[in-house]
């Protein structure tokens, strides 16, 4: 039986990278939200001539749009985050996990020479680990979490 390489050293290109949703910066907010519903990672990547111009996530929907009076016909560029961290397909899963952990990201667009070439989500990484390392994943010790209060959900 051959030994699997360390997951942290694997390139992100081993993950499914073509299951993302991209829209133009001029796409109406309502249409972008509908497109986002189709993405398992819960985001739309906003592109301008194939380049990443921004990202709009479920978190943006909750913090910027939900509960506010908004025009669903306004362009998504009004609501998108413009500071987008990206990686290349040559980055490692370890690089992606570090970036996701440090910045609380759930999605990272992949670019080659500035052009959008894919995207990975935290769900892609979890699925990969569960499928490639089932014995290790299934035999993790249970979480022992003790809450200070009875509140929770």
Residue, then its C-alpha position, 0 to 999 in steps of 0.5 A: x500500500x503506497x503512502x499518501x503525500x502530506x495533504x498540506x503539501x498537495x497543490x490546490x489544483x488537486x481540488x475541484x477548482x472549476x465549481x465557482x460562480x463569476x459575474x460582472x461588476x454591473x450584475x444587479x445585486x438580486x441576480x448576483x444573490x440568485x447566482x450565489x445560491x448555486x455555489x456550494x461555497x456561498x459566494x460570487x466572484x466579480x470579474x472585469x475582463x477575466x480579472x478578479x475585481x471583487x467578491x461577494x459572500x454570504x457574510x456580505x449578504x448578512x452584514x451589508x444587505x440583510x435588514x437594509x432597504x436596498x435596490x436589488x437592481x443596483x450593481x453588485x460592485x456597490x456591495x462587493x469586497x474589493x480587497x480579494x486575496x488570491x492564490x495560484x493553482x500551484x499553491x499548496x493546500x497548506x497555504x490555502x488553509x493558513x490563509x483561510x484560518x488567518x483571514x477567516x475566509x471560506x473562499x479563495x479565487x485562483x488566478x494565473x497571470x491575473x486571470x481567474x482560473x478557479x476557486x476553492x472553498x473550505x468545503x472543498x478542502x474538508x471533502x478532500x481530506x475526508x475522501x483521501x484520509x478517511x481512516x484519519x478523519x473518521x478516527x479523530x477524537x471527539x470535541x470536548x467543548x464545555x460551555x460557560x453558560x446554557x445559551x447556545x444553539 
